[in-house]
Amino acid sequence: MIFVTTHPATIGINRERIIGEVSPMLFGSFAEHMGRCIYQGIYDPDSPHANAQGFRTDVLSAMRELGVSILRYPGGNFVCTYDWKDGVGPRSKRPSRRELAWRQIEHNDFGIDEFIDFCREVPCEPMLSVNLSTDNLRSLSELVEYCNAPAGTHWADYRIANGHREPHEVRNWCLGNEVDGPWQIGQTDAITYGHLAREAAKIIKRHDAKNQTILCGSSAPDLPTYPAWDSTVLDIAWEQTDFLAMHHYATNWENDTPSFLAYGIALQQHIDTIAASIRQTKTKKQSKHDVKIAWDEWNVWYKDRSSHANWTTAARLCEETYNLEDALVIAQWFNLFLRRCDVLKIACLAQIVNVIAPLKTTPSELLKETIFYPLVLFAQHARGQALDLQIQSPTYSTIKFGDAPLLDAAATFDVATNKLAVFLVNRSMSDPLPVQISCEGTAIEKFDHNSQIAGRDPKAINSLAHPDTIIPHNVAAIMLEGRVAKLVLPPLSFTVLSGIAKG
C-alpha cells in the first residue's frame, strides 16, 4: 500500500445529523432450493440436530444470533421454473422433478408450508419470490389465496386441509427474479417484464392492500441493461411497486486485496445510481408514491461458482469458504446499508446456510464462517437512527478505485436506549490507523461494549478443526477526554464501539 497522507482519521458525530431510521428488515437472508441450502441445511430430518419438523436446531439458533428478520424464498434462479403446487399437500404425493436452474432433482419435501413453519421458528418475516417466467398470473393469484386468504375458498381450504388453519400472512412478494439475466430461464426485455410485473402486482394488491411488491431491478451493474432497465420498469409499474430489487456479489478474481478492501466504493456507486433512477422516475411522474430499495441478494461470491448438480439432490454447489478480507468487505457493506438507510429498507444476505453462506453444516456439526461475526455485531448494535458522520481519512492507492480512504465508518443512535454505536473498518493491510472521534452536543462517559475482528493474514479462514481463527474479541473500555475519544485501529480490522450518550 502507498499512503497519500499519514494523518489520523477523524470522525465528527452529532445526534442531530440524522440520515434515517434503520429498518429491522436490513437483517434479512435468503434460502433457495440450491445445493445444500434447504436439504442438509435448514431441513435435515436425519441430523441429530433435527427437531420434530426436520429443521436443524443449530441452524435456527445461529439465525437467531444473526438476528434474521426476513427470509426470502424459494429463489433465486430456482423460482423461474418452479410450480409452487408441487411443494404442498401430503409429502407422499408430491412429485419429483428435474429442476433446470441448477440441474438438480427436486423431490419437494420442503415447500411453502414448511417454509412458513421455519420462519415462525426463527422467528422472521417470510418473503416469497414468484415465478413470472414459466408460470402464469392465475397460478400467482392462487398462490396468494393459498397463503393469505381465510377459510371459505378453494385454495385457502386446501391450506387448511394441509394443516394450517390460520393464513400465512405473507406480505412481501418478489415479482420474479433477475429476468434480464442471460443465464435466466424466462429472460425478457424491460418493457415486456414491466407490463407483466405491473399486472402481477395488481393481483397481489387486490388480494390485500397491505401486501408489498418488489420489482426486479437489473441483475448486476456490469450488464448492458443496467441502469436503463431500472428506469424502464419503474416507469411502467411505478404505482404498483413498493420496492426495487438490487443484486450484487463482490468478487476478488484478481486476488488484489488492496482493491478488494476498497470494494465498498463500487457498492456505494451502485446504490447511488439506483436511488437516482428512483428519484428521477418519481420526479418525471410527479408522483406522491414512494419506492424504496430492497437489496435482496448480496454477498461475496467468487471462489466456488459450481452450478451443475448433475441431476442429484443436495449437491455441494457454491460452498464458498470465507476469509478475513471477505469479513471486512461484509462489514463495509453493512456500513453502507446504514449510510443509505434513507432509501434502503430491505436487505437479504444470499444465502443463509451452505450455499455462499455464513453457516456451513455437516450431519452433526455447524461451522460459523468469518462473515458470520460482523453480521452478528451489526445485529446486536445497529439500532435506531443512522447518523451522518463527518469523516476525514488518510488514503491509500488501489488499482481499481484509485485513492481510497483507509477508514470506512458508520454510526447509529437509539433514542429509546440512548445507545450510540460506531462501526469502523481499517482497510490497511499493514499499518495501524489512529482515529479521533468527536461528539458534538453529546456527552459519552465511555464506549464500554466494544468488539473487534482483526488479523494479520487477509486469507485466514475458520474451519471445523479451527473454528475460532477469526472471531470478535473484546476491546478495552475506551475513555473519552471531554467529548473526544482516541483509539488506534489495527490493520485488517473491524471494530464496534458502543456506549450510552447523554445530552
N, C-alpha and C positions, 0 to 999 in steps of 0.2 A: 504494500500500500504506500502511496505517495501522499503526504499530508500537505494541504494548502496552507493551513494555519495550525498552531498548537495551543490556541487559547482554550480555556474551559468552555463547555457548553452552559448556557443559561436558560432557565425556564421561568417565565412570569405567569403566576396563577392568580386569577381574580374570579371569585364566585359569581360575579355579575355578568361575565362574558360567557353566555350560555349558547351552545350550538343547538341542543335539542334534548329531548328525553331519550334515554337508552331503552329501546324496545326489548322486552324479555324474549321476543321471538328471534333475536340475533343469535341465541344459543341453540340453534337448531342443528339437525343432522339429517341423514338420508339413508334409506335402506332399499336396495334394489335387488331383484332376483338376478344376481350376477355372481358367479363363482361361489364362494363360501360365505357370502354376507347373510343370506337368510338361512339356508341349510348348513348346519355345523357352525353357524354364527349366532344369530339371535334365537333360532329354533333348532334344537338338537335333543330330541327325546331320549337318545341313547347315552347322553352325557351324564356323569354322576352329579352334575350341577343343574340338571333339568328339574323344573317344578312339574306339577301335575299337568300343566298345559304344554309341556315340552319346551318352555322358554328357559334359556340359560340364566340362572340367577346371578352368576358372577358378571355376566354382561349387563344385566339390569342394574346391578349395584354400581358398576363403573359408569353407566349412563347417568345415574342419579348424581354421582360425583361430578360428572361433566355438566350437570345442570341442563340436560337436553330438554328444551321447551316445546319443540315442534319437530315432527319426523315426517319427511317426505317419502312417498311410496307409490307404486311399485317400481318406478323407473323415472328417468333414465331411458336409454335406448330400448330396454325391455318392453316398455309400455306400448311401443309403436306397433307391435303385433299381438298384444295381449288381449284376450277376451276375459273380462272380469268374472263372467258367469262360470268359467272353468274352475274358479277357486272358491266357490260357495257350495253349500249343501254337504251331504254325507261324504266323508273322505273316500269311502269305498266306491263311490260313484263318480268321483272327479277324474277327468281324463288326463292321461299323459300325452304331452305334445312336444313336437320339435319347436324349440324356441330359436328364432333366427338371428336375433341381435348378437348373442354370444355363442350361438350354436351349441345349446345345451338341451338336455331332456328335462322338461319341466313337468313334474308329477302333481303339482298343485295341492300339495298337502298343507301349504300355508297360503291363505288368501285374505280377502278383505276383512272377514270377521276375526281371523286370528291376528291380523294387523291391529285392528281396533282394540282387541283384548290386550295385546302387547303394549300399546300406547297407554292404556289405563294402568298397567302395571308400572310403567316408568315413574310417574305419570307425565304425559306430554300431549300436546295437541296433534291430531292427525292432519296430514296434508296429502291429498290424493292427486296424482297425475292421471290424466285421462287420455285414451287413445283417440287422437284425431287424425291418425294416419291411415289405418286399415279398418277401423270400426266406423260406426255411423252415429248420427245425432240421436236417433231413437234409443240406441243402446246406452248412450250417455244419460238420457233422461231417466231410463230405467235404473241406472246405477245410482243416481241422486235420490230417486224414490226409495230404492233398497236401503240406502244408508240413512236417510234423514226423515222419511215420512212416518207418521204414526200409524197404528193399526187401522185396517179397513180398506186397503188397496192391495192389488196383486203382489207387487214386489215388497211392500212393507210386511205383508203377511208371510211372505216367503222368508224374510229375515227372521221374523218371529218363530217360524217353524224351525229355523236353524239355530234357535237358542238365544236370540237377542230380542227381547220384548221391547226394550227402550231404543229409540233411534240412536244412531251412532253420532249424530251432531257433528258431521264433518263440515267445517266452514271454509277451508282453504282448498281451492281447486286449480291445479295447473293445467292449462289448455294445451296439451301436447308436450312434446319435448324436442328441442334442437331441430326443428323441422327445416331449417335452412342448411343443415349439415349434409354434405355429400355422402357421409357414412350412414345416414339415417334412412331406414325403410319408410317411405312416405315423404321423402324430401319434396318440397314445393317452393314456389316463389312467394314473395311477401304479400302481394295483392291477394292471391288465392287463399293463403293462410289467414290473412287479416279478416276476410269476409267469413271464413269458416269459424274462426275463433270468436268473432262477434256473435254469430248465431248460437254457438255453444254457450257463450256467456249468458245470452238471453235465457236459455233453457235453465241454466244453473240458478240464475237470479229469480226466475219466475217460480221456481220451487220454493225459494225463500230469499227474501231481500237481504237477509243477514249473511248469505254466502258471499265469499270474496273470490275473485278470479285473478289468476296470474298468467299474463300473456307472455308467450315465448319471445324473448329478445334474440338478437343474433347470437349464435352459439359460441363464438370466440372472436376476439378482436383482430385476429390475423386472417379472418375470412374476407373474401372480396365483397360480401354482402354487408359488412359492418362499416359504418353505423347506419347506412341508408335503410336497411331492413327495419331497424327500430323505429325510425321516423315514419316509415310507411305503415307498419302495422298499428302503431299508436294512432295515426291519423284516421284509420278505418274503424278501429274498435275502442276509441278513447272513452266514450261514455259508459261502456260496459266493462272497462278494465279497472282493477284496483291496484295491481302491481305489474311491473315489467320485470321479467326474469333476466338475470345476468349469470353467465357461467365463465369461470376462468380457472385454469390449472397452471400453477407456477412450475417452471422447468429449469434445470441446470444441465442441459445436454452437453454444454461445452466444458463442464467441470471448472467453471470460472467463479470461484467462491466470492471474491470481492464484488463482482457484479450481482451475483445471486443474493447476497446480503443486502443489496440495494433494490431488490425486486419490488419493494413497496412503491417505488416511483411509478412503475408500469401499472400497478394496481390503482394508484391514485388517478392516473391518466384515464384508465378505463371507466371508473365510476364517474369521474367528472364529465366525460363525454356522454355517457348515458343520461346523467342528470340534466345535461344541457339539451339533449334530444327531448326529454320530457318537458322541460321548461319551454322550449320553443314551440312544441305542439300545443301546449296549453295556451300560450300567447296567440298562436295562429288561430285557434278555435274560439278565443275569447271566452273560455270555459271557466266555470267556478268549480268544476270537478277536479279532484287531485288524484294523481297516480304516483305511487311510491315504488321503490325498488325492492325486489326480492332476489338476493344473491344466493340462489338456491342450489348451486353447485360451486364449491370452491375447495381447493386443497393444493398441496404439492403433489405432482404426479409425473414421473418421467423414467424411473428406474425399471419398472415392470409394466410393460404395456401389453402383456399377453391377453388375447381377446377371443381365442378359439377353444371351446371346451371339448371339442371332438365328440360331441353328442353324448356327453356324460352329465351327471348331476353333481353339483358341489365340487367342480374342478378348482384348482388353485389358479385363479386369474387375478392379475394386478395386485399381488400381495406385497405392496411396497414396504421396504424396510426404511424407517425414518432415522435421521441423524440429528446432530445438534444444529447444523445450519438450517435444516428444514424447520426445526422448532422455532428458530429465531425469525424465519420468514412468516410462520404462522402467527407469531406474536405481533409482527408488524401489520399483518392482515387485519387482526382484530383491533389494533390501534386505529387503523383506517376506518373500520366499522364505527368506532366511537367518534372519530372526527367527521364522518358523514352520516351520523345518525339522524340528521335532519331529513334526509331523503331515503335512507336505508332502514327498513323496518323488519325484514325477514332475512335470515341467512341460514343456510344448511350446509354443513361440512359434508363432503362426499368422500367416503361413506362412513358408516358407524363401526363396522367390525369386519376384519379380514381383508376386504377389498379397499385399497387405498384408505386405510383406516387407522385411528388412534389405538384400536384394540385388535388383538390377534389371539385366536384360540387354538388349542389342541383339545382332544376329547376331555382332558382333565385339568388343563391349565389355561390361564389368561395372561397375556403379556400386554403391558401398557407401553406403547411406543413413545418416543421422545416428544412427539407433538401432543400427546395426551396432557402433559403437565402445564404448558402455557394456557391451554383451553380451560383447565380447571381453575387456574389463578384468575382468569378473566371472569369465569362463572362465579367465583367467590367474592370478587371485589368490584366489578364494573356494575354500578347501580346508580339510578337516579338520572342526573343530567350530565351530559358530556360538556366539558369546558373548552373554550377556545384559548389555547395556550400561546404565549409569545415566546418563541424559541429562537435562540441563536446557537449555531453549532459549527464547530470546525468541520471541514470537508475532507474527503479523500477521493482519489481518482479511480474510476471504473471504465472498463472497455465499453460496456453497453449504455451507461447512463451519464457518462462524463463525471463531473464533480458531484458527489453525493454527500449529504450530511452524515456525519458519524452517528448522530443521535436521532432516533425515531421515538416519538413520545405521544402520549395521550393522557387524559385525566377525567375522572368523574367525581361528582359531588352528590351525595344522597341527602336531600333536605330532611327526610324523616329521621335519619340517624346522625346527621352532621358528620358523616364519614366521607373523607376525601381520599381518593385513591389515584396514584400516579403510576403510569406504566412506561418503562424505559428500556430501549434496546440500544446497546453499544455495538455498532456494526464492525468495529475494528477487529481484525484477526490477531493483532499482536500488542496493542497498546491500551492501557487503562485510560478512561475518559473522565476527567474531573467534571462534575456537574454542580451547578449552583441553582437552587430553587428558591424563588422569592414569592412570598404570599402577600398579595395586595388586598388590604381590607379584611384579612382573615388571620386569626391567630391560631397556630398549631403548637401545642406543647411538645409533641414529638410524633414522628411516624413510628408506631410501636408494633405493627403487624407487617413484617417485611419478609419477602421471599425472593430468592434469586436462582435462576438457572444459568449455569456457566460451565465452561470447559476450555481446555487448550486445543482440542482436536475437533475441527468442524465436522469431521466424518464419524465421530463417536456415536455408537448406537446402544440401545438396550436390547438384551436378548434373554431368553429363558434362563440361560446359565448366569447372566449378569444383568438382572432386570433394573438395577439401580445406578447404572452408569450415568445417566442424565436424568436427574430428578431435582425438584426445588430444595433449597436449603435456606434455613432462617438466616437473616442478616441482623447483626446487632442493632439495637434501637438507635435511631438517628436523631440526635438532639438539634434543636434549632438555636441559632444565635439571633435573638429578636424574631424577625419574620423570615429569616433566611436559613435554609438547610444546605449543607455541603456534604457531598459524598463523592466517591470515586467508583465508577463502574468498571469492572474487569472487562478485558476483551471478550468477544463472543459471549455476550451475556444479555439476559432479560431479567429485569428487576421490577418488583411491585412494591410500592410503598403505600401504607395505609394508616390513617390516623384520624382523630377527631378534630374537626375545625370549629372554631368559635368566632363569633363576631360577624 
